[in-house]
Amino acid sequence: MKKITLNKTNLTDLADLSIGKRVRYIREHLQKECGNSFSGKSVANRIQLFSQSTLTTFERDKTKDIPSKVLYAIAKDFGADLYMFFDDFYKNSSHESVVLIPPLYNKDDIDEENWANSEHNKNQMAIKTNPLLENEYAIKTTVSKVASNEDEQITFIFKSRVKYTEQHLFYLLSQIINQINTIDVTIEPELGESSKQLDSIKLAKDYIQYGKTSLHAFPWHASKDKLILDNKAFEKAAEYTERLSENLNQKPKEKEKK
């Protein structure tokens, strides 16, 4: 498996760039390490969603609009986390380095979906850092909009710049629950009745306890597996959103026919 590392200096450089220039920076780093397989022409030919000239337009910041499916395809081709192209990744990141795993060089490796379950991997992979031994953690908060049919759209992701103890996490969870409860009651006053109130202190304590004792219900994700799952989830979400847009555009046409 071929891995390309972006070090702390690279990440500092990337933090000061725009989305398009981050694409160029990472691609040129890959080109330096891997040769012309990551020239603008090669990348465009492989992805087939844009031409080399369009990629150049993106990379030179001559357009601020890079379609999400294009950005996802570029991230996938680079073997990178999609969020590396966005500011929050750098504002809230404590990474000393980031590893890129371009699929172009890993076609003969164990299939991604079976990687974590392979006997070979289980026998060969040494766990260098065990989260179960830690007592301080960076905290990532995700906020989603939930539609009437329970479809979700992530609208906000933020990671703490420092590590939190369990006590800090308790404060955070209880405040989040309390704030949401307060806003709910403001919008719907009837929720203020004592029988409908949520106990933010108890809920926060329960969730922290579950996280420590119910590891089958609240398991840890390996960072590599989480990246694979996130990228696959994003791909499916992008396809589904495309269908939603097509459906939305069809309705006015149907009305015109009637």
N, C-alpha and C positions, 0 to 999 in steps of 0.2 A: 504494500500500500504506500503510495507516494504522498508525503505530507510536506506542505510548504508553511513555514512559520513567519508570522508577522510579529516583530518584537515590539518592545515598549516604545522605541523611537518611531517605528512605523505607525503605531496606534496614535501617538501624539500628533504626527503629521496629518493623519486621516481626520482627527478631531477638528481641525481647522478648515477642512474642505467642504465644498457643497456635495450634494448627492452625485452629480455627474462626474465631478473631479475625483470622488472616491472610487467610482467605477474605473476611471482611467488609472489611478494610482495602483489599485489592486491588480488590474489586468497587466500593467507594465511590470509589476513585481513578479507576477506569474511568468511573464514573457522572459524576464531576466533569468529566472530559475529553470524554466521548462523549454525555452526556445520559442520558435515561431508558431507553435501550437496555440499560443495566446496572443498572436498578432491580431489587430482589429479585424482583418479580413477573415482569419480562421475562426474567431469567435462568432462573427456575423454568419458565416457559412454553416457553423455547427448549430446555432440557435434557430436561424431561419425565421425570425420575427421582425428583422430589420436589416437594412443594408449596411455596408461598412461606412458609408457617408453619414447615415443616420446615427450610427454609434459614435462617430466623430462629433456630430452635433451634440449628442448627450454629454460626451466627455469634455467638450469645450464650454459647456454651460450656455450654449446658444438657445436652449429651450429649458424651461423649468418643469415641463410636463413629461415625465417618463411614466408610461402606463405601468400599473402594478404587475401585470402578467409579464411584461418585458423585464422589469427589475427582478422579479422572482426567477425568471429564466437565466438571467445573468448570474445571480447569486448561486443558483444550482450548478451552472457551468463552472464557476470559480471554486465550488466546494465550500462556499462561505455561508455564514448565518445572514439571512436577509436583513436583520436589524443592524448589521454593520454599516449599512448605507444611511442610517438615520441618526440624528444628533443625540437622542436619548441613550444610545448604546455607549457613547463616549462620555456623556455627562455623568452617567451613573455606573460606569464600569470600573472595576478594580483589577482588570486583567493585566498581567505582566506581558502576556503574549497571546496570540490567537493562531490556531492551526487551520490551514485550508487543506481540504482533501478533494482535489478535482476528480470527478468521476471518470474523466477521460483516461486517467492512468490507473483506474481501479476496476476495470471491467472484468478482470479474471479473479478478483478477490471474492471472498464469501459474500453472498447477497446481504445487503444492508438489513433487511427485515429479519434474517436468520443469524446475523452476526452475534448478537448478544446471547443467543441461545445455543450457539455451537459448542460442542464438547471441547473442541480445540481451544476456543477462546476462554472458556471457563478454566481450563487447565493452565493456559499460558498467561492470562492477564493477572498481574499482581495489583492489588488495591493499594495504591500509594497513600491516598488520603481517605479516611473513613469518616463521613459526616456524623456517624453515631458517637464519635469520640469528641465532637466539638460542642462548645456551649455558647458560641457567638456566631451570628450569621448575618450576611447582607440580606435585606428584605426586598422582594420584588412585588409591587402592587399592580394588579391588572383590573381595569374597569371595563365592563362590557355593557352595551345596550342589548336588551332582550325584547324581541318582538312578541306579538300576541300569540304566535305559533311556537314560541320558545327558540326561534332562530337567534343567533347571537352575532354581534359585530363588536370586536375589540376597539375601544376608542381611546384608551390611555394605558401606557405601561411605564412604570417608574421604579427605578432600583435605588435603594439607599446608598449613600456614599460612605457610610460607616457600618460597622457590624453591631447588631443588636443582641442583647442577652434575652433570655426567656421573659424576664420581667419587662424589658422594653417592648417585646412583642405583645405581651399582655396589655400594656398601655395602648399600643397602636390598635390592636383588635377591638378593645373596648370602646375606644374613641370612634373608630369607623362605624361600629354597630350603633353607637349612641347618636352619631351625626345623621346616619341614614334614617334611624327611627324618628329623630326630630323633624327631618324634612318630610317624611311620610305623614306625620301628624299635622304638619303645617298645611300640606296639600289636602289631606283627608282628616279633619278634626275628630271624626268618630273613632279613629284609631287610638285616640288619647285615652279612651276608657281603660281602666286598670286591667281588665280582663284581656285586653288586646295588646298591652305593652310588652315589649321585649326586654328581658333582663340582660343588658349589655355585659355586665360584670360576669354573670354566670356563663353566658355564651362564650365569652373570651376565654375563661378558665377551662371550659369544656373542650374547646378546639385545641388549645395548647396541650391539654392532657391526652386527647386523642392522637395528636401528632407524635407524642412521645411513646405512647403505649399501644396504639393500634396501627402497627406498621403495615399490616395487610390492607387496611382501609386507606391509610395515608402513606404509601411507599415513597421511597426516594427514587428519582429518575437519574440514571447515569447521564452525564452532560452530553455525550455523543448520541445516545439514544434519544434524548430530549430534542436535540437539534434535528435529527431525522424525522421524528414525529411532528415537530412544529412545521418543518418544511412541507411534509406531506399534507398536513392539515391546511396549510396556507394554499397549496395547489388546489385542493378540493374546494376550499372556500372561494378561490378566484373563479373556478369553473362554475360554481353554483351562483355566484353574484352575476356572472356573465349571462346565465340563463334568466335570472331575475330581471336584468336590464332588457333582455330580448322580449320577455313577457310584458314588461311595462310599455315597450315601444309598439307592441302588437295591438294593444287595447285601443289607442286612438285610431288605428287603421280599421279595426273592426267596427268602430262607431261610424266612421266615414262611409263604410259600405252600407250600413243600415240606413 
